[in-house]
Structure formats: structure tokens, C-alpha cells
Amino acid sequence: MASRPVFIPDFDGQALVSTQFVDFQWFAGLSVSQKQKSVTALHQAARALPGIGKVLEVSTKSPEPLGAALSAFNLCFDSLMLGHPLSVECAFQGSKVFEQGGPFTDIYAFTSRDAKRDERLRISGRLTGFNFANVQWPLEPQTAFYDWLYIRALKHRTDLADQLSDYSAFTDIEFNPQKSINCQAYSVALFVSLLKRNCLEQTTASPAAFLSYVGARPVVSARGDDVSQGRLF
């Protein structure tokens, strides 16, 4: 058995996203087929939650083309400063600033997989913040910079965003909240919540506007915590 979060857009309350942890049967193994068996089990358990209908897996292991396209490895936004599309993953990794170096902006031209594996991200000391397009981002709220990058990319992909209304919750089978903070499925749920509340354009007008609107809002998780936006539990 395993436990993983299910991210549910909240359209009315103070919280923008509700996080519910569910237990499900885990299928061991690194193959795509094994991962997708775990996805199926996770979604079956998620649909037992009140108000949950269709659930979308957002990762490269998603059985649905939409979910795979929404992976941070695949989702790109056009970057005029680079002259080529930039994946969310490369933008995030290449913008990290450490005690002993960074941002390593050459990572912007890497593949998403190579970007995440770059050795400098592990040997440059403590992470101190982010610098993207000459804008400094703090570490708090914890997922604010990642969510900003993801949402800015997704809002220009209307071909993908228009399909999200069919789903009531989102998962990422690769995300383990005991080991990671940022989660692409959470970012999708946040995007849907902002869109449905008719405040997407307002909140993405600038980094300051995003931090002002999103930063003080709570996240309600299955563990009963009520903490600042950007924390998963």
C-alpha cells in the first residue's frame, strides 16, 4: 500500500486547492506499465472521495496524452530571450541560485531530463532562491516560483487548458511529498482554481501580483493542517 495526494481545485473557499491523501495499492517497478497500474489504483481510490469524478494523472507516466503533455518535462512556453521553446523543468532548474553558484542559465538549452540531473544542482551548496529573467524569487512560499512558471506556460496553451474542465482532481504518481515540494499536479489544480475564479489574468500580471494573491492563502490537506500557500502539508 502507498499514500499519495490528490489535488482538488477549490472554487469558493479561502483555500485555492484542497489536498486529500488517499491509500491505494502500489505496483512496484520502474516500467511505465507498472506506474500506470499504480495510477489506476490511485484514481480508483480517489473517486471514492466526495465530489470526485474524473481524475487526471499529470506526469510522463500518464495513460492519457493530455496528462503527459502537461508534464513539466514536456510543457513549454515560448521564450523570446532564448529564441527557442523552454520547458518548465529547464526554466525551474536553470533559475536556481545557490550559496556557491547559479543561476546556471545554460541549463535552459538542455533536455528536461538532463536539466534535472545537472551535477551543479547538487554540489553548489544550499539553495537560496531563484532568478528568472532578472527577477529574484524567494524560497517562501515554498512552491510559488514553480507554480508561477507552470501557470504562465499553461495559460498560453489553450489547447491543453481548455480540456481541464473535464476533470475534478489531479495526481502525479511520481510525486512523493516526503521527498519533494513542487508538484505539477498541484500547479494544474491551482491553475484551474484561478481560472474558475476569474482571476487568472490578474494574478499572473506580474510576480508581485501572483505572490500577493496566492501567498497568504491556506492549503487544506488530508492531514488536517492549515498552513500558508505553497506548502503541501
C-alpha positions as CSV (number, residue, x, y, z in Angstrom):
1,M,0.0,0.0,0.0
2,A,1.0,3.6,-0.6
3,S,-0.4,7.0,0.2
4,R,-0.4,9.9,-2.3
5,P,-2.0,13.3,-2.5
6,V,-5.0,14.1,-4.8
7,F,-5.2,17.8,-5.6
8,I,-8.7,19.3,-5.9
9,P,-9.4,22.8,-7.2
10,D,-11.4,24.9,-4.7
11,F,-13.6,27.5,-6.4
12,D,-15.3,29.0,-3.3
13,G,-13.3,28.8,-0.1
14,Q,-10.3,30.7,1.2
15,A,-8.0,27.8,0.1
16,L,-7.4,27.6,-3.7
17,V,-6.6,23.9,-3.7
18,S,-7.6,21.1,-1.4
19,T,-5.2,18.3,-0.8
20,Q,-6.5,14.9,0.1
21,F,-4.3,11.9,0.8
22,V,-5.6,8.5,-0.2
23,D,-4.3,5.0,0.3
24,F,-4.1,2.6,-2.6
25,Q,-2.3,-0.5,-3.9
26,W,1.2,0.2,-5.1
27,F,2.7,-1.7,-8.0
28,A,6.5,-1.9,-7.6
29,G,8.7,-1.4,-10.6
30,L,10.1,1.4,-12.8
31,S,8.4,0.4,-16.1
32,V,5.6,2.6,-17.5
33,S,3.2,-0.3,-17.3
34,Q,3.8,-0.7,-13.5
35,K,3.5,3.0,-13.0
36,Q,0.2,3.1,-14.8
37,K,-1.2,0.2,-12.7
38,S,-0.4,2.4,-9.7
39,V,-2.1,5.3,-11.3
40,T,-5.3,3.3,-12.0
41,A,-5.3,2.1,-8.3
42,L,-4.8,5.7,-7.1
43,H,-7.6,7.0,-9.2
44,Q,-10.0,4.3,-8.1
45,A,-9.3,5.3,-4.5
46,A,-9.6,9.0,-5.3
47,R,-13.0,8.6,-6.9
48,A,-14.3,7.3,-3.5
49,L,-13.8,10.8,-2.2
50,P,-17.0,13.0,-2.1
51,G,-17.4,15.1,-5.3
52,I,-14.6,13.5,-7.3
53,G,-15.4,12.4,-10.8
54,K,-12.7,12.2,-13.5
55,V,-9.1,12.3,-12.3
56,L,-6.2,13.3,-14.5
57,E,-2.7,11.9,-13.9
58,V,-0.2,14.7,-14.7
59,S,3.2,13.2,-15.5
60,T,5.1,11.5,-18.2
61,K,3.6,8.2,-17.0
62,S,0.1,9.4,-17.6
63,P,-2.1,7.0,-19.6
64,E,-3.8,10.0,-21.2
65,P,-2.0,12.1,-23.8
66,L,-3.2,15.3,-22.0
67,G,-1.6,14.3,-18.8
68,A,1.7,13.5,-20.5
69,A,1.6,16.8,-22.4
70,L,1.1,18.6,-19.1
71,S,4.3,17.2,-17.5
72,A,6.8,19.9,-16.6
73,F,9.2,17.9,-18.8
74,N,7.0,18.5,-21.8
75,L,5.1,21.7,-21.2
76,C,6.9,24.6,-22.7
77,F,6.5,28.3,-23.2
78,D,8.0,30.4,-26.0
79,S,11.0,32.2,-24.7
80,L,11.9,35.3,-26.7
81,M,15.1,35.8,-24.8
82,L,16.3,32.4,-25.9
83,G,14.8,32.1,-29.3
84,H,13.5,28.6,-28.7
85,P,10.8,26.9,-26.5
86,L,11.8,26.4,-22.9
87,S,10.3,23.6,-20.8
88,V,9.0,24.4,-17.3
89,E,11.5,21.9,-15.9
90,C,14.5,23.5,-17.6
91,A,13.3,27.0,-16.6
92,F,13.0,25.9,-13.0
93,Q,16.3,24.1,-12.7
94,G,18.3,26.7,-14.6
95,S,17.0,29.5,-12.4
96,K,18.1,28.1,-9.1
97,V,20.5,30.2,-7.1
98,F,22.8,28.5,-4.5
99,E,25.3,29.7,-1.9
100,Q,28.1,28.7,-4.3
101,G,26.7,29.5,-7.7
102,G,23.8,29.9,-10.0
103,P,21.6,30.6,-11.8
104,F,23.0,28.2,-14.3
105,T,21.1,29.5,-17.3
106,D,22.9,27.3,-19.8
107,I,20.5,24.6,-18.4
108,Y,17.7,26.4,-20.3
109,A,19.0,24.8,-23.5
110,F,19.2,21.3,-22.1
111,T,16.7,18.5,-22.4
112,S,14.4,18.4,-19.3
113,R,15.9,15.1,-18.2
114,D,19.5,16.4,-18.4
115,A,18.4,19.6,-16.7
116,K,17.2,17.8,-13.6
117,R,20.4,15.7,-13.5
118,D,22.9,18.5,-13.8
119,E,25.6,17.9,-11.1
120,R,25.9,21.6,-10.3
121,L,22.4,21.5,-8.7
122,R,23.8,19.1,-6.1
123,I,27.3,20.4,-5.4
124,S,26.7,24.2,-5.2
125,G,25.6,24.4,-1.5
126,R,22.3,25.4,0.0
127,L,19.5,26.7,-2.3
128,T,18.9,30.4,-1.5
129,G,16.4,31.5,-4.1
130,F,15.7,31.8,-7.8
131,N,16.5,34.3,-10.6
132,F,14.4,34.1,-13.8
133,A,14.5,36.9,-16.5
134,N,16.4,39.1,-13.9
135,V,13.6,38.8,-11.4
136,Q,14.5,37.5,-7.9
137,W,12.3,35.0,-6.3
138,P,12.4,34.0,-2.6
139,L,12.1,30.4,-1.2
140,E,8.9,31.2,0.6
141,P,6.1,30.5,-0.2
142,Q,7.7,27.2,-1.0
143,T,6.2,26.4,-4.4
144,A,5.5,29.9,-5.6
145,F,8.2,30.2,-8.2
146,Y,7.5,26.7,-9.6
147,D,3.7,27.4,-9.7
148,W,4.3,30.8,-11.4
149,L,6.5,29.2,-14.2
150,Y,4.0,26.4,-14.7
151,I,0.9,28.6,-14.8
152,R,2.5,31.1,-17.1
153,A,3.3,28.4,-19.5
154,L,-0.1,26.7,-19.3
155,K,-2.2,29.8,-19.8
156,H,-0.7,30.2,-23.3
157,R,-1.5,26.6,-24.2
158,T,-5.3,27.0,-24.5
159,D,-5.4,23.7,-26.5
160,L,-4.4,21.9,-23.2
161,A,-6.1,24.3,-20.7
162,D,-9.5,24.0,-22.4
163,Q,-9.6,20.3,-21.7
164,L,-9.1,20.6,-17.9
165,S,-12.7,21.4,-17.3
166,D,-13.5,17.7,-17.8
167,Y,-11.6,16.8,-14.6
168,S,-12.3,17.4,-10.9
169,A,-8.9,16.3,-9.5
170,F,-5.3,15.8,-10.4
171,T,-2.5,13.5,-9.4
172,D,1.2,12.9,-10.0
173,I,2.3,9.3,-9.4
174,E,6.0,10.3,-9.4
175,F,5.4,12.9,-6.6
176,N,6.3,11.8,-3.1
177,P,5.6,14.5,-0.5
178,Q,8.1,13.0,1.8
179,K,10.9,13.8,-0.7
180,S,9.7,16.7,-2.8
181,I,7.9,20.0,-2.5
182,N,7.0,21.1,-6.0
183,C,4.3,19.1,-7.9
184,Q,3.0,19.6,-11.4
185,A,-0.4,18.2,-10.5
186,Y,-0.8,20.8,-7.7
187,S,0.1,23.5,-10.2
188,V,-2.6,22.3,-12.6
189,A,-5.2,22.3,-9.8
190,L,-4.1,25.8,-8.8
191,F,-4.4,27.0,-12.5
192,V,-7.9,25.6,-12.7
193,S,-8.9,27.3,-9.4
194,L,-7.6,30.6,-10.6
195,L,-9.3,30.2,-13.9
196,K,-12.7,29.4,-12.5
197,R,-12.5,32.2,-10.0
198,N,-11.9,34.6,-13.0
199,C,-8.6,35.9,-11.5
200,L,-6.0,34.1,-13.7
201,E,-5.1,37.2,-15.6
202,Q,-5.0,39.4,-12.5
203,T,-2.7,37.0,-10.6
204,T,-0.3,36.4,-13.5
205,A,0.1,40.0,-14.5
206,S,3.4,40.1,-12.6
207,P,5.4,38.1,-10.0
208,A,4.4,40.6,-7.3
209,A,0.7,40.2,-8.2
210,F,1.0,36.4,-8.0
211,L,2.7,36.5,-4.6
212,S,0.2,39.0,-3.3
213,Y,-2.8,37.0,-4.2
214,V,-1.6,33.4,-3.7
215,G,1.0,33.8,-1.0
216,A,-1.3,34.3,2.0
217,R,-3.9,31.7,1.2
218,P,-4.1,28.4,3.1
219,V,-3.9,24.9,1.8
220,V,-6.2,22.3,3.4
221,S,-4.7,18.9,3.4
222,A,-5.9,15.5,4.5
223,R,-3.5,15.7,7.4
224,G,-5.6,18.4,8.9
225,D,-3.0,21.1,8.5
226,D,-3.9,24.7,7.7
227,V,-0.7,26.4,6.5
228,S,0.5,29.0,4.1
229,Q,0.0,28.6,0.3
230,G,2.8,26.7,-1.3
231,R,3.3,24.1,1.5
232,L,2.0,20.6,0.7
233,F,1.4,19.6,4.3
